[in-house]
Amino acid sequence: MIHVKTDKEIELMKVACKITGDTLKLLEEKIRPGMTTKELDKIAYDYIVSCGAKPSFLGLYGFPATTCISIDEEVVHGVPSDRVIEEDMIVSVDVGAFINGFHGDAARSFYVGYISPEKKRLIDVTRECFFEGIKGICVGSALGDIGAQVQAHAEKNGYSVVRDMVGHGIGRQMHEDPSVPNYGRRGTGVRLKRNTTLAVEPMINMGRHEVLVNGLECVTKDGLPSAHYENTILIGDNGVEILTL
């Protein structure tokens, strides 16, 4: 069942989404070579708590941290650790905040210092996939249009779309109906209603789309890099409103 929000609920949810987006902006400022992923996670935790919110991921399905930090071939759900961040790494950070009974969810792929042109292009195209995915989406659009548009842009640029992990509805629960694949056919799926909120999150691989799931972590089967870009969006009267930018 898709939980369509009231206008009042949307206003409450926007607070969680702003904290989420601001957390990622802070992490982008603070990330540097030589720090550990655990140190980056601590910055996120401290900021979210300072805003009066709770980290959405901490304890969710047993996850032990505030952020999912996934490097290079790690697609999503990387656990922060003593691993040191170095130049020429794709560092994908996924984070959520919970306040006023609602969640926000967003992700970015960062790099620090030098990065190869090939990895930089993957990050850029993954971000583009998000914006292509939501282009023209409005009340009455088919859910499948999002994934079809993401897939078309990724494959046009020579990349593949992860099938095993998808976006999702979001609100009082971090993961709600519907699932939001980053692939598919236009015109398929439910028709989107006003005040539907979705976490749209292209996960794009440099190589093939197949992944391996090892405990919490998900990695590319061929060992090539992956990138991740996500925002929580609102289907409103004027089309899509991005709540976590």
C-alpha positions in Angstrom: 0.0 0.0 0.0 1.4 3.4 -1.0 1.1 6.0 1.8 0.1 9.3 0.3 0.9 12.1 2.7 -1.3 15.0 3.8 0.0 18.6 3.3 0.8 18.8 7.0 2.7 15.6 6.9 4.7 16.9 3.9 5.7 19.9 5.9 6.9 17.7 8.8 8.8 15.5 6.4 10.6 18.4 4.8 12.4 19.0 8.1 13.9 15.5 8.1 14.8 15.9 4.4 16.6 19.2 5.0 18.7 17.7 7.8 19.5 14.8 5.5 20.6 17.0 2.7 22.6 19.3 4.9 24.4 16.4 6.4 25.7 15.4 3.0 26.8 19.0 2.3 28.7 18.9 5.6 30.3 15.6 4.7 31.4 16.9 1.3 33.1 19.8 3.1 34.8 17.6 5.7 35.9 14.5 3.6 39.6 14.4 3.0 42.4 11.9 2.2 43.7 10.1 5.3 40.5 10.1 7.4 38.7 6.8 8.0 35.2 6.0 7.0 34.4 5.7 10.7 35.5 9.3 11.3 33.3 10.5 8.4 30.4 8.6 9.9 30.9 10.3 13.3 30.6 13.7 11.7 27.3 12.7 10.3 26.1 11.3 13.6 27.1 14.4 15.6 25.4 16.7 13.1 22.1 14.8 12.9 21.8 14.6 16.7 22.7 18.3 17.0 19.6 19.0 14.9 17.4 17.1 17.3 17.0 14.3 14.9 18.0 10.6 15.0 20.1 8.8 12.3 17.6 6.7 10.3 20.0 3.9 9.5 21.4 3.3 13.0 20.0 0.0 14.1 17.8 -0.4 11.0 17.8 -4.1 10.1 20.8 -4.3 12.5 22.9 -1.8 10.7 25.6 -0.5 13.1 26.2 3.0 11.9 24.7 6.4 10.9 25.9 6.2 7.3 26.4 3.6 4.6 29.9 4.3 3.2 30.7 2.3 0.1 34.0 2.6 -1.8 34.7 1.8 -5.5 33.3 -1.7 -6.2 31.1 -1.5 -3.1 27.6 -0.5 -4.5 25.7 0.2 -1.3 25.5 -0.7 2.5 29.2 -0.4 3.2 29.8 -0.4 7.0 32.0 2.5 8.3 35.3 1.2 9.7 39.0 2.0 10.1 39.4 1.9 6.3 41.3 5.0 5.2 39.9 7.2 2.4 42.5 7.8 -0.3 42.6 9.8 -3.5 41.2 8.1 -6.6 38.5 6.4 -4.6 34.7 6.8 -5.2 33.3 7.2 -1.8 29.5 6.8 -1.8 27.7 8.0 1.3 24.0 7.2 2.0 22.4 8.8 5.0 18.9 9.4 6.6 17.5 11.5 9.3 14.3 10.9 11.4 12.4 13.7 13.1 8.8 14.6 13.7 7.8 11.1 12.8 9.3 11.1 9.3 12.4 10.1 7.5 14.6 11.8 4.8 17.0 9.7 2.7 19.8 10.8 0.3 23.1 9.7 -1.1 26.1 11.1 -2.9 29.3 9.8 -4.5 32.3 11.9 -3.4 36.0 11.9 -4.2 38.9 13.8 -2.7 41.9 15.1 -4.6 42.9 13.3 -7.8 40.4 11.0 -9.4 40.8 9.2 -12.7 38.7 10.6 -15.6 36.9 7.3 -15.9 35.7 7.3 -12.3 34.9 11.0 -12.5 32.7 10.4 -15.5 30.9 7.5 -13.7 30.1 9.8 -10.8 28.8 12.6 -13.1 26.7 10.3 -15.2 25.2 8.7 -12.1 24.1 12.1 -10.9 22.7 12.9 -14.4 20.7 9.6 -14.2 18.8 10.9 -11.2 17.8 14.1 -12.9 17.0 12.3 -16.2 14.9 9.9 -14.1 12.6 12.6 -12.6 12.4 14.7 -15.8 8.8 15.2 -16.7 7.5 13.2 -13.8 4.2 14.6 -12.4 0.9 13.6 -10.9 -0.5 10.8 -13.1 2.9 9.7 -14.4 3.6 5.9 -14.5 6.1 4.8 -11.8 8.0 2.9 -14.5 8.8 6.1 -16.4 11.4 6.9 -13.7 13.4 3.7 -14.1 13.1 3.7 -17.9 14.6 7.1 -18.0 17.4 6.3 -15.6 18.2 3.1 -17.6 18.2 4.9 -20.9 20.7 7.5 -19.8 23.0 5.0 -18.1 23.1 2.6 -21.0 23.5 5.5 -23.5 26.7 6.3 -21.7 28.0 2.8 -21.7 27.1 1.9 -18.1 24.8 -0.6 -16.5 22.0 -0.3 -13.9 22.0 -2.4 -10.7 18.9 -4.6 -10.6 19.2 -6.2 -7.2 18.8 -2.9 -5.3 16.1 -0.3 -5.9 14.7 2.9 -4.6 11.5 3.0 -2.5 8.7 5.0 -1.0 9.5 6.8 2.2 7.7 8.6 5.0 7.0 7.4 8.5 9.0 4.3 7.6 12.4 4.4 5.9 11.2 1.8 3.3 7.6 2.0 2.2 5.8 0.9 -1.0 6.3 1.2 -3.8 9.7 -0.1 -4.9 11.3 2.2 -7.4 13.6 0.3 -9.8 16.2 2.2 -11.9 15.2 0.2 -15.0 12.1 -0.8 -16.8 9.6 0.2 -19.4 7.7 3.5 -19.8 4.0 3.4 -19.0 4.2 0.6 -16.5 3.5 0.5 -12.8 1.2 2.5 -10.6 0.2 6.0 -11.5 1.7 8.6 -9.1 -0.6 10.6 -6.9 -0.2 14.0 -5.4 1.9 14.0 -2.2 3.6 10.7 -3.0 7.2 10.7 -1.6 9.9 8.5 -3.1 13.6 7.9 -2.6 15.0 7.7 -6.2 18.5 6.4 -6.1 20.3 5.3 -9.3 23.1 2.8 -8.6 25.2 2.7 -11.7 28.1 0.3 -12.5 31.1 0.9 -14.8 30.9 -2.7 -15.8 28.1 -5.3 -15.7 25.0 -4.9 -13.6 25.4 -8.1 -11.6 26.3 -7.8 -7.9 27.2 -10.0 -5.0 25.6 -9.6 -1.6 28.0 -10.4 1.3 26.2 -9.8 4.6 25.2 -6.2 4.7 27.4 -5.1 1.8 26.7 -5.3 -1.9 29.6 -5.3 -4.4 29.9 -5.5 -8.1 30.5 -9.0 -9.4 33.2 -8.0 -11.8 35.0 -5.8 -9.3 34.6 -2.6 -11.3 33.5 0.7 -9.6 30.0 1.8 -8.9 28.4 5.1 -8.0 25.3 6.2 -6.2 23.1 9.3 -6.2 19.8 9.7 -4.3 17.3 12.2 -3.2 13.9 12.1 -1.5 11.4 13.6 -3.9 7.8 14.8 -3.7 5.2 14.4 -6.4 3.4 17.7 -6.2 1.1 20.0 -8.1 4.0 21.4 -10.1 5.8 18.2 -10.8 8.7 16.9 -8.8 10.1 18.8 -5.8 13.5 17.5 -4.5 13.4 17.6 -0.7 17.0 16.7 0.1 18.9 19.3 -2.0 
